[in-house]
Amino acid sequence: MLAAQSPKIKFTEYDLPNGLHVILHEDHSTPIVAVSIMYHVGSKNENPERTGFAHFFEHLLFEGSTNIPRGEFAKIVERSGGTLNANTSNDRTYYYEIMPSNHLETALWLESERLLQAKVDKVGIETQRSVVKEEKRQRVDNQPYGTLIEEIMKRAYTNHPYKWMTIGSMEHLDAASEDDYVNFYKTFYVPNNAVLSIAGDLNIEQTKKLIEKYFGPIPKGKKPIYRPERGDVPLTSEVRDTIYDNIQLPAVVQAYRIPSIKDEDFYAVRMLSQLLSNGESSRLYKSLVDEQQKAVYIGAFPYPLEHDGVFITFGFANFGGDPNALEQSMDDVIFKTQTELIPELEFTKLRNSIETEFVTSNASMAGIAESLASKYTYFKNTSLVNTELDSYMKVTREDIKRVANQYFNKNKRVVLYYLPKISRS
């Protein structure tokens, strides 16, 4: 079994007095180190009148700090031979540098500066507003099917902050004052809302000393950190709508509410996703693309979230294809998972694909650093990095059939048809 061949990830973890959680993984196989910080703040923590702040700060906090001139943050990393990036989700914001291991201290200094004294001022705010607006134009407004997730989420949720997108509202960002931005920074960018996860060619004891040097003096946050309630009004009926877009091929999109990543049922739901849509041998692809030729592309994926998430299936019809016929065929594939157990051979293949995915995700120092940070941030259980695969392996064929029936209810879902604008005439 692949799981047996995959070595356990050893790590050391502890808390600084200011609340910063630290996780260290020592591995001398390559002379690099991945330094990351995960802040437990995403779009779900935002004020409904100030959406987009979490994603905005992902951009803003590369502006510099009291000791880092504006625009120099990335250049310092690049001159050191490293790379860097960041990303934001509904639930967290994540920053990382991958550096030659002799530049570990440089990365720690940079991240401590970002945490303690980033430039949150008018110049940076105005600069990044323009950057975020351009990103929205490119990725959402001018992208075919670019509003797909946005249109799904605002219908799948009623009163939960998952109903708005991480990129948020440009009007909200424009209306916000400098004080609004500073307050967000001082509330969420504090040691007690962060996990510092480092993996690679490091010495544990020496690294601890460096962490104390750069992060120890940073004060604990004093403001209350907003955490919304998990619950949302459940869907009690089907929500159906049509979106007219600048596209050529019709698309059918379906969304079902599913449990949180913390729920045991999530493991079976994710395995069901692999069964439906994991390459050209998956059930949806074989049926709708290869056999029936009703779609040029078909897919399905769970939108994994800290609170209750959604499961999305989508298909792009052939040119001139009938979206109604495409939807019926998509439903037929799902119905089969609700009425028939997966054959043993297909189930074995499914388990093997999950194992392979786990091994691959931890094949790099960057992957390990993020896995360690995520397990602590969401579960407060870093050891899950070594044991979570067991939860997938406990899923039975009966479990997959059960969750298909429990969560994939045609009468409690969102269905969208994306149609070319010309179709309206």
Secondary structure, 3 states (H helix, E strand, C coil): CHHHHCCCCCCEEEECCCCCEEEEEECCCCCEEEEEEEECCCHHHCCCCCCCHHHHHHHHCCCCECCCCCCCHHHHHHHCCCEEEEEECCCCEEEEEEEEHHHHHHHHHHHHHHHHHECCCHHHHHHHHHHHHHHHHHHHHCCCCCCHHHHHHHHHCCCCHHHCCCCCCHHHHHHCCHHHHHHHHHHHCCHHHEEEEEEECCCHHHHHHHHHHHHCCCCCCCCCCCCCCCCCCCCCCCEEEEEEECCCCCEEEEEEEECCCCCCHHHHHHHHHHHHCCCCCCHHHHHHHHHCCCEEEEEEEEECCCCCEEEEEEEEECCCCCHHHHHHHHHHHHHHHHHCCCCHHHHHHHHHHHHHHHHHHCCCHHHHHHHHHHHHHHHCCCCHHHHHHHHHHCCCHHHHHHHHHHHCCCCCEEEEEEEEHHHHC
